[in-house]
């Protein structure tokens, strides 16, 4: 039997802070090849990715995860070595312990043992990236592009991101909200604050725009999604003087949107609001938009029920189907095949002293093993 706790410790000891590979994917490739998987490095623009496959026929079940981690922050604030994988009172500490080296270790261990003990009439794919915590454009997206070019397919995919808010087994993600960020610049004419009629102040225009955007209720939620949200994240002039009307003002908003919208319809709405304020105040106005991902939903069906059944069998908890939270690499997989997410409790991810109870690692490995057994039954 492959020990997922030991695998987790070995992965944590690889300092794979984005975009560094840190030896994590090299270790996994060697391990998986020894278990009969064919491994291919799918690197793009200096980002390391790993595609591992066992079997050549369908059906094909895929697992997706990442070995890159966020920076440790203040290392002196950690009680334990961030890359030491120390176990104290049944809890393993280290960067990536929760997000998400434990899940990678769990599905790798489950897959290795499954093909060794009960070789399936089908194939298993492990798509593991080193670029989830970064921009993501050269991570799972690169793997999906490579698979398309090579004619490689998955019929279903499970992403091992932490999905449980506080108790193991309580939540499965069947979709995600979309995310986009809009950047605004208002340009007027600089002048003395004592003579405002000689200047053209862009700040009232920006304030009006931000008020219009923040006051708008985008929707009331949909069947599987909470209401969409818009957050103003910055308004800035860079003006240190109290007696100067600045020439420019910039602001940024972030929108998390459900399936009642697309980034295109929201972009059109934002553009209309900018044009309205520009005409009202006579300033110059510019807008640019960065889309991190569209909203998507994998309708509940046999695959999500299979995952839910495995979770309940091992935890005794009936999981809730949810679309809450931020974006994940499932957004790159959704156009390839149906995808759901299930993983650990995410309370300590990205925190100082990130940690995971070791019994949750073995529990997660058993859940993934049940899913494999049920899928190929």
Residue pairs with C-beta under 8 A, 6 or more apart in sequence:
1 113
2 35
2 108
2 109
2 112
2 113
3 109
4 102
4 105
4 106
4 108
4 109
4 110
4 361
4 362
4 364
4 365
5 92
5 105
5 358
5 361
5 362
7 31
7 104
7 105
7 108
7 109
8 85
8 92
8 97
8 101
8 102
8 105
8 106
8 356
8 361
9 85
9 87
9 92
9 94
10 27
10 85
10 105
11 24
11 27
11 28
11 67
11 96
11 101
11 104
11 105
12 83
12 84
12 85
12 92
12 94
12 95
12 96
12 97
12 101
13 83
13 84
13 85
13 94
14 22
14 23
14 24
14 27
14 67
14 83
15 22
15 83
16 22
16 23
16 24
16 67
16 68
16 69
16 96
16 130
17 68
17 69
17 70
17 71
17 72
17 95
18 68
18 69
18 70
18 130
18 131
18 132
18 133
18 134
19 46
19 47
19 68
19 130
19 131
19 134
20 68
20 130
21 48
21 67
21 130
22 67
24 67
24 101
24 130
25 41
25 48
25 49
25 50
25 67
25 128
25 130
28 50
28 52
28 67
28 104
28 108
28 128
29 39
29 41
29 50
29 52
31 108
31 112
32 39
32 52
32 108
32 111
32 112
32 126
33 39
35 54
35 111
35 112
35 115
35 116
36 54
36 115
36 116
37 52
37 53
37 54
37 111
37 112
37 115
37 124
37 126
38 52
38 53
38 54
39 50
39 51
39 52
40 50
40 51
40 52
41 48
41 49
41 50
41 51
42 49
42 50
42 51
42 142
42 143
42 146
43 49
43 142
44 138
44 142
45 138
46 138
47 129
47 130
47 131
47 134
47 138
47 139
47 142
48 130
49 127
49 128
49 129
49 130
49 131
49 138
49 139
49 140
49 142
49 143
50 126
50 127
50 128
50 129
51 125
51 126
51 127
51 143
51 146
51 147
51 152
52 125
52 126
52 127
52 128
53 123
53 124
53 125
53 126
53 152
54 111
54 115
54 123
54 124
55 115
55 120
55 122
55 123
55 124
56 123
57 121
57 122
57 123
58 122
58 123
58 153
58 155
59 122
59 123
59 155
59 156
59 375
59 376
60 122
60 123
60 124
60 125
60 153
60 154
60 155
60 156
61 122
61 123
61 124
61 125
61 154
61 155
61 156
61 157
61 158
61 371
61 372
61 375
61 376
62 124
62 125
62 126
62 127
62 154
62 156
62 157
62 158
62 333
62 337
63 107
63 111
63 124
63 125
63 126
63 127
63 157
63 158
63 159
63 160
63 368
64 126
64 127
64 128
64 129
64 140
64 157
64 158
64 159
64 160
64 329
64 330
64 333
64 339
65 100
65 103
65 104
65 107
65 126
65 128
65 129
65 159
65 160
65 161
66 100
66 104
66 128
66 129
66 130
66 131
66 132
66 133
66 139
66 140
66 329
67 96
67 101
67 104
67 128
67 129
67 130
68 129
68 130
68 131
68 132
68 133
68 134
68 139
69 95
69 96
69 99
69 101
69 133
70 95
70 99
70 133
70 350
72 78
72 82
72 83
72 95
73 352
74 352
75 82
77 352
78 93
78 352
78 353
79 93
79 353
80 86
80 88
80 93
80 94
80 353
81 93
81 94
82 94
82 95
82 354
83 94
83 95
84 93
84 94
85 92
85 93
85 94
85 97
86 92
86 93
86 94
87 93
87 358
90 357
90 358
90 359
91 355
91 356
91 357
91 358
92 102
92 355
92 356
92 357
92 358
92 361
93 353
93 354
93 355
94 101
94 354
94 355
95 354
96 102
96 354
97 348
97 354
97 355
97 356
98 162
98 344
98 345
98 346
98 347
98 348
98 349
98 354
98 355
98 356
99 161
99 162
99 346
99 349
99 350
99 354
100 160
100 161
100 162
100 343
100 344
100 349
102 343
102 344
102 356
102 360
102 361
102 364
103 160
103 161
103 162
103 343
103 344
103 364
104 128
104 160
105 361
105 365
106 160
106 361
106 364
106 365
106 367
106 368
107 126
107 158
107 160
107 365
107 368
108 126
109 365
110 365
110 366
110 368
110 369
110 372
111 124
111 126
111 368
111 372
113 369
114 120
114 124
114 369
114 372
114 373
115 124
118 373
118 376
120 372
120 376
121 376
122 375
122 376
124 372
125 152
125 154
125 157
127 140
127 143
127 147
127 154
127 157
129 139
129 140
129 142
129 143
129 329
130 139
131 137
131 138
131 139
131 140
131 142
132 139
132 140
132 328
132 329
136 292
136 329
136 332
139 329
139 332
140 329
140 332
140 333
141 332
144 332
144 333
144 335
144 336
146 152
147 153
147 154
147 336
148 336
153 336
153 337
154 333
154 336
154 337
155 337
156 303
156 337
156 338
156 339
156 375
157 330
157 333
157 336
157 337
157 338
157 339
158 307
158 339
158 340
158 341
158 342
158 368
158 371
159 173
159 328
159 329
159 330
159 333
159 339
159 340
159 341
159 342
159 343
160 341
160 342
160 343
160 364
160 368
161 173
161 328
161 329
161 330
161 341
161 343
161 346
162 343
162 344
162 345
162 346
162 349
163 171
163 172
163 173
163 322
163 325
163 341
163 342
163 343
163 344
163 346
164 170
164 171
164 343
164 344
164 345
164 346
165 171
165 345
165 346
165 347
166 345
166 347
167 317
167 345
168 315
168 317
168 344
168 345
168 360
168 363
168 364
169 311
169 312
169 314
169 315
169 316
169 317
169 319
169 367
170 317
170 319
170 320
171 319
171 320
171 322
171 324
172 304
172 307
172 308
172 311
172 319
172 320
172 321
172 322
172 340
172 341
172 342
173 322
173 323
173 324
173 325
173 328
173 330
173 340
173 341
173 342
174 224
174 297
174 298
174 299
174 300
174 304
174 321
174 322
174 323
174 340
174 341
175 224
175 225
175 259
175 295
175 296
175 297
175 298
175 323
176 293
176 295
176 296
176 323
176 325
176 326
176 327
176 328
176 330
176 331
177 225
177 226
177 228
177 256
177 257
177 258
177 295
177 323
177 324
177 325
177 326
177 327
178 255
178 256
178 257
178 258
178 261
178 262
178 263
178 291
178 292
178 293
178 294
178 295
178 296
178 327
179 254
179 255
179 256
179 257
179 291
179 292
179 293
179 326
179 327
180 254
180 255
180 257
180 263
180 266
180 267
180 289
180 290
180 291
180 292
181 233
181 252
181 253
181 254
181 255
181 289
181 290
181 292
182 252
182 253
182 255
182 267
182 270
182 287
182 288
182 289
183 250
183 251
183 252
183 287
183 288
183 289
183 290
184 206
184 209
184 250
184 251
184 252
184 253
184 274
184 285
184 286
184 287
185 248
185 249
185 250
185 285
185 286
185 287
186 202
186 203
186 205
186 206
186 209
186 248
186 249
186 250
186 281
186 283
186 284
186 285
187 202
187 247
187 248
187 283
187 284
187 285
187 286
188 199
188 200
188 201
188 202
188 205
188 245
188 246
188 247
188 248
188 283
188 284
189 199
189 200
189 247
190 199
190 244
190 245
190 246
190 247
191 198
191 199
191 200
191 201
191 244
191 245
192 198
192 199
192 243
192 244
192 245
193 242
193 243
193 244
193 245
194 243
196 245
199 245
200 282
200 283
201 245
201 246
202 246
202 247
202 248
202 249
202 281
202 283
203 237
203 245
203 246
203 249
204 281
205 249
205 277
205 278
205 280
205 281
205 283
205 285
206 235
206 249
206 251
207 235
208 277
208 280
208 281
209 251
209 273
209 274
209 277
210 232
210 235
210 251
210 253
212 273
212 276
212 277
213 230
213 232
213 253
213 270
213 273
214 230
214 232
214 253
216 230
217 227
218 227
218 228
218 229
218 230
218 255
218 257
218 260
218 261
219 227
219 228
219 258
219 260
219 261
220 227
221 227
221 258
222 258
222 259
222 260
224 259
224 297
224 321
224 323
225 258
225 259
225 260
225 295
225 297
225 323
226 258
226 323
226 324
227 258
228 255
228 256
228 257
228 258
228 260
228 261
229 255
229 256
230 253
230 254
230 255
231 253
231 254
231 255
232 251
232 252
232 253
233 252
233 253
233 254
234 250
234 251
234 252
235 249
235 250
235 251
236 249
236 250
236 251
237 246
237 248
237 249
237 250
238 246
238 248
239 246
255 266
256 326
257 263
257 266
257 295
258 295
258 323
259 295
259 296
259 297
261 295
262 294
262 295
263 289
263 291
263 294
267 289
270 287
270 289
271 287
274 285
274 287
275 285
277 283
277 285
278 284
278 285
292 327
292 331
293 327
293 331
294 331
295 323
296 330
296 331
296 334
297 323
298 304
298 334
298 338
298 339
298 340
300 321
301 338
303 338
303 340
304 321
304 340
306 371
306 374
306 375
307 319
307 340
307 342
307 371
308 318
308 319
308 321
309 370
309 374
310 367
310 368
310 370
310 371
310 374
311 317
311 319
311 342
311 367
312 318
312 319
313 370
314 363
314 366
314 367
314 370
315 363
315 367
319 342
328 341
330 339
330 340
330 341
333 339
342 367
343 364
344 356
344 360
344 364
345 360
348 354
348 355
348 356
